[in-house]
């Protein structure tokens, strides 16, 4: 049963020189929670993880990226929509996913075009809601299947 997590990048990043996998570069609370939860899980149950980056668009969590400083604005979100749509279509398997968890703020949602043919392949979609603490708890529970 394949699952998909889509999470936004964050302003807090590791400043190491060179490239780091995106999941390691981003270092705010959502990514600390994500990494800790993944360590507690059976690796065979890891979801596909895509990160919506203000700089790079929708990327796989393991993609090496440099340190950067760019905030997502509504204008930037709209500019990214075509790349994000294509990256999402490319990430969808032929049989789709059983479930998806979307942990994106308002500006990031504007960059994510969820068209009917895409929605149909995302399975049961859960959106993170509420303040940061609630969103992190929801993400952790979804990852752990609780």
CORVEN-V162036 format. One record per residue. PSI is psi in degrees with one decimal (none if undefined). Layout:
psi
PSI
PSI
//
This chain:
psi
104.5
140.9
158.0
131.3
127.3
121.6
147.3
155.1
-177.7
161.2
-29.3
118.1
154.2
138.3
15.5
141.1
161.0
-159.4
143.8
150.4
140.1
-39.4
-22.0
-32.7
-49.0
132.6
20.1
179.7
-43.1
-38.3
-33.0
-43.1
-43.4
-50.2
-41.8
-41.2
-41.7
-38.6
-29.7
-6.2
159.0
125.0
-27.0
-11.9
6.5
137.9
167.5
133.0
121.7
139.0
129.1
105.1
135.6
-26.7
-40.8
-4.2
-148.5
117.1
157.1
147.6
-28.9
-1.2
127.4
130.6
152.8
170.9
144.6
169.7
100.7
127.7
141.1
120.2
169.2
-41.5
-43.5
-40.0
-43.8
-34.3
-35.0
-15.1
-44.1
-46.1
-42.3
-43.4
-46.9
-41.8
-38.1
-44.2
-42.7
-32.7
-19.8
128.3
164.9
-33.2
1.2
-163.2
153.3
-31.8
154.9
143.7
125.1
113.0
78.9
141.0
175.5
-48.9
-38.8
-35.5
-31.4
-22.7
-9.4
97.4
108.1
88.9
158.2
-41.4
-26.6
-46.7
-40.6
-25.2
1.0
-6.4
-151.5
116.9
129.2
128.8
131.9
139.4
155.4
-165.7
174.7
-42.7
-44.0
-41.4
-41.9
-41.4
-40.8
-43.3
-45.9
-46.6
-41.7
-44.8
-42.4
-8.6
27.4
none
//
